[in-house]
């Protein structure tokens, strides 16, 4: 059986490593030129550090490490609990389905009270908060979160089930719902067991470990602290093209200052790196959380902000009318849409956009503050200029809405359509989760894997110095090999990557090796060279041969 | 509660990262100069790739990753099995203890037959192979492996227990033994469950993943394949000073050639790297597995080889007589010791040592072959010369005895006593475990963490360029900041690490920051500078100030 690697992970060949390192070192160099300092954190953290920081979905996608040694010990209780509970669950499921069916025979449309009476009658699974009774499986799904509340309290897992059996109309639905509930229930139990058999987990991103680092080492850190970090992270995501279970993040953050000059510097940093990598007209999109809040305020629909931006983002696809319709469908009033009409014809340069926003959000203090912040960044960048990128205000940019509080960045390659190749923003209370309050931070990230694909597609890796020797010495025998090794010693001390073909193999075989590895030069050392104390240098592309002494050999191979 | 990291792991501060990168890049550069190519493999592999490759202890120390999602599903059977079994075990333990006690009352010294009869009488836990009955707890421990055999077969777990209860003399011993057996038993069960809830595991070293890589990509690889790899590995070891649960390995290996020139090159490689790092008189110890086999052959005690080398290694501590006594104590005959007497006065240079060995091992073909191999390596190195290290034949060197088949390397720092800072050797069938036969390999490894400690102790990190800006611009306000940013843009494009203090804070505060970060230069930009279109450069160590234009500023900060 052929060996393999886990899905979503990758081996990197020498050429791939070289290309990746070219990107890493380009980014690293600029990070340092901009005054950022490197830190590194462990690959796994205590689960308590990571869990609950990325939402329920995130918790699910975190790779957990099994405790070493006898991880069962602490568990035996839970296993029993788990089994008893699982059995009783099924037992009650069926018992209740029957009771519900009977109840239904008697009264086809029982009232909530009738149902609850039936329940109270012989066990105490009474819902804490009385919710209106759902009318169908679909509705029950809409009440999902209510049931999840119930599930938190072991007993009341059965309530929604009974509801469902009273109001679901066919067995398929009943089965689906039963399974759905059972899985929720089981997932609950797993959530209880997992922390006991696993106390460590693989890093999910670099931001939370960084926050942990800042709090843990706050006394050794000089603020404002400009740090960069380039390390792999792991996510149990479903692998897809361009999405892996192990991938690198390249982050730069500053904590301890609210200065908007940092927003300016990050725009410059993006511009510098992508210019160095040879990308042209990279688009650095800029938005501000406060402007989004302002819009929500103006259209008086905070909860519909995402629907709004998503719809607005489709402007060039479906046109103003299409967008309007979608917004209305999402329950945004026509009056509200009227107020933000300018966004439907949101053209012109950044200054013009800012003017339009200023008029539109005049009633929102927060919105106006967001505009001032954008104004500052855009204004300074206008004066400082960019090398090859373009800074573009985009009010549909809503990434990281739940934690960014100020600037929001997203970078798009101009010549290749591949989604964002970078992003970031300002978060006002990063370290709060670990008890260090009021430390404002701002950071950006480079998407290595996507940048790689872009450079590959635009054939921008030519400049990369591939990991192969500059010269190979053919091996004709012990005496000649020793003579070659003496030259190689000299070459290597002059940083010329050199290699001796290890075995005294057939000439053809040795040349094949040199060709396959695309080695530029080969040195032939036979009896004649040894006696005449010379070397025959062969250029593998031109085929031309030169016989020369060691000093010349070193000179020829050191240059270029 | 203050956040923390798992024991055995480390955060690395900017200075630590810089120092570590200095070591990494020094090693990396020489790896490439010697013609090695980088590869990278995933942090976690399929458990099947790793388990069983490092011995039972190794399997225990491998970090296992919990399957994501509903990892319980496949398990329910096992849990039940586990519980029933655990209960019944305890039940029988006690039942048997009593029966054994009674048996003892009747016949104080029961014969084996009597015991077995008592056992047969009401359950079938009959020992498959009849072993002599141990006479004490200690003896029982000596029969450990017999009991473990029993444990493999569920039923017979009780046999050794009964023995113990018949022949153990006090309750403490009984309790110890009961616990000891119970844990063995439980561990067996865990071994059944773990593979079901965990199918991936963190890399334990770089060698097995490399072997897996070679086999998996054999068709894309040009042999001989010279690869290097620098990545972290993870071990659930008990953390100690200098031993961590996450640490880097830096390996270079060649597969696909038996040429002894590679042994020669690895000696040179060690010499080059440690010379570059500033270490003097590094001792590169060299041995050959075939010589050790030769010795074992001559003393006619293959199984006592380790005892022999361990004892011999103590020569300078306990002297020839002490060593002899220890060897005799270990059961090596005096005649045997007589045959290898030369090793007790094993002085002189490598050539002299080889002569002595040649006489001593004349009767062992394998031994002589090992000597020829050493002869070749030592001979070529003599002709090529080393820069600062010393190559030393050491026949007590017995690392990796179970997989190395030829050369064995170990490197010791000369000025600091800290154990080996590198090691390696030749293994004749690395990829065999994955089904690719007859690929000989040889490799060495650099011990990053120990090298770090050595350089620290010898204060050899001065040359390291710490990750801090060369110059900080003081921030006096928006106009001045913009003027500063214009200069910084120029400086950064000339690779001068530059930073603007982000906030318009008190002069004192900004200077404190510069001092704490040990920033060499500060640029003062006030109203005056802006109007006169100049910059005031302050040298923070001398305190001297220069007012100059941008071109001069760039020149002053670019040089040195």
Interface residues (C-beta under 8 A of the other chain):
Chain A: X1 X2 X3 X4 X5 X6 X9 X10 X11 X12 X13 X14 X17 X18 X21 X29 X32 X33 X34 X35 X36 X37 X38 X39 X40 X41 X42 X43 X44 X45 X46 X49 X60 X61 X63 X64 X65 X66 X68 X69 X70 X71 X72 X76 X79 X80 X82 X83 X86 X183 X186 X187 X189 X190 X193 X194 X197 X198 X199 X200 X202 X212 X213 X215 X216 X217 X220 X222 X224 X226 X227 X232 X234 X236 X246 X254 X257 X258 X259 X261 X262 X264 X265 X268 X272 X380 X383 X384 X434 X435 X467 X468 X469 X472 X475 X481 X482 X485 X486 X489 X492 X495 X496 X497 X498 X499 X500 X502 X503 X513 X516 X517
Chain B: X1 X2 X3 X4 X5 X6 X9 X10 X11 X12 X13 X14 X17 X18 X21 X29 X32 X33 X34 X35 X36 X37 X38 X39 X40 X41 X42 X43 X44 X45 X46 X49 X60 X61 X63 X64 X65 X66 X68 X69 X70 X71 X72 X76 X79 X80 X82 X83 X86 X183 X186 X187 X189 X190 X193 X194 X197 X198 X199 X200 X202 X212 X213 X215 X216 X217 X220 X222 X224 X226 X227 X232 X234 X236 X246 X254 X257 X258 X259 X261 X262 X264 X265 X268 X272 X380 X383 X384 X434 X435 X467 X468 X469 X472 X475 X481 X482 X485 X486 X489 X492 X495 X496 X497 X498 X499 X500 X502 X503 X513 X516 X517
